[in-house]
Amino acid sequence: MESHADDDGCGGPEEYLMRAGYALGADDGCIADARHHAVAFLDRAGAEHRLPLPTRVRDITQLVVSELVTNARKYAPGPVLMELRITAGRVDVVVWDSDPTVPTARAANPGRVGQHGLEIVKAVTEDLFVEQEAVGKRITARIALAETQGAAAPPPPAP
C-alpha cells in the first residue's frame, strides 16, 4: 500500500465523469448505507455515461466500501466520509476518517480469525494508497472497470 502526502495520483477533477460524496452516520447501519450509495452511484454512472459496469465491478466496489467503512467505524472516533469517483476506466472509493494512523495489511495467515480486510482490498483492487491529512487520513482504493491482464480470474463454477 502506498502512502501519498500531497497527491492522490489523479490528473484532476476534469478527469472524472462523476463524483459523489457522502457523510456517513455514526451507527453500524452506515456500512449498509455506504454499500447502497455505491450501488446507486454505479447505476447512475452506467445510465448517464453509458459505461459498461460488469457485475464483478459492482461486487468488488461493494466489498471495498464495506471493508473500508467498517475499518473507519471500528478504529476511528467521529465521522466517516466517503467519496465515489468514476472515470472511463476505473472507480475510486475514497474513505476519510479522523484517525491519523496508517493501516497496514498483515501478512497472510489462514489461521488468523479476522483482520483480513486490507489484505482482501489489496487483492481485489488495482491500487490502494493512504494520504495523511491535518486531521485523520484518506484511503483510496482503485477498481479497474475492465479485467487487467495480471488479475486472477475467478474460478469456474463447480459442475
Secondary structure, DSSP 8 states (H G I E B T S, - for coil): -EE-SS--S---GGG-SEEEEEEE-SSTHHHHHHHHHHHHHHHHHHHHH-----HHHHHHHHHHHHHHHHHHHHH--S-EEEEEEE-SSEEEEEEEES-----------TT--S--HHHHHHHHSSEEEEEE-SSSEEEEEEEESS--TTS--------
